[in-house]
């Protein structure tokens, strides 16, 4: 039997990400900035003491909060618990409650946040290492996500195993409702995947629900049905899918949580995944997620799994 070796470049990137996460989290916690409010006009005046000068928050100096601006008289314009300065450093929208866009499950991620705005663009890649009896398996999935309208997004993904393309995957996502107080939201996702080696085509329809409990806890559910068509035999099978995740914000740039993924087919074959994980905001446009868990469903039965996802938002 020909053994497969995990490309060392990917292994090194994965290990470096584990070492880099704690330092990155500390580096992006903003330091306190003294308030510069004065009784006389000052180009560096900071009326709300959030660390951002008034002229940056009200760029056109018209006294209104226009598109792309924040309120110079409120430390937290959108009221989500993160100051305008914190969101500026993190690269998030200070006029939009961040819980709807982040966090999201690492392994079974969304196309975009449920409150996505037209023109948002994201590139990300998921890496998973799975030790097996026949050798180490590296799964690598680069993808591109684009919001073509408010609350509407599409993605293209190229799942790979070691250095071989394993499938072609695409998805559409639509948001139905966002609570005005931004405590809950829901929508749907449609997934299509053509597996090359197994010669199967999969089509799934999923409901997405998000609930925030307090300022730090987010609960997410993704559930629905999947049809699997074997292209050679013509057989069609039905599968039930459920992904349940819970997250807790330990700091403005650091979130921890656990993701569970359950799969039951019409032959009563049951697979599962449990993935504790941490999410870190690295800079204005980059995030990293790291997790260590286990999955059942491969030829080796229960397998440990080390995962990381790198995200660049434009």
Secondary structure as UniProt FT lines:
FT   HELIX           8..27
FT   TURN            43..44
FT   TURN            47..48
FT   HELIX           54..57
FT   TURN            59..60
FT   TURN            67..68
FT   TURN            72..73
FT   TURN            77..78
FT   HELIX           84..90
FT   TURN            94..95
FT   HELIX           98..100
FT   TURN            114..115
FT   TURN            118..119
FT   STRAND          121..130
FT   TURN            133..134
FT   STRAND          137..149
FT   TURN            150..151
FT   STRAND          152..161
FT   TURN            162..163
FT   STRAND          164..165
FT   STRAND          167..178
FT   TURN            180..181
FT   STRAND          184..195
FT   TURN            196..199
FT   STRAND          200..213
FT   TURN            214..216
FT   STRAND          217..230
FT   TURN            231..233
FT   STRAND          236..251
FT   TURN            252..253
FT   STRAND          254..265
FT   TURN            266..267
FT   STRAND          270..281
FT   STRAND          286..298
FT   TURN            299..300
FT   STRAND          301..313
//
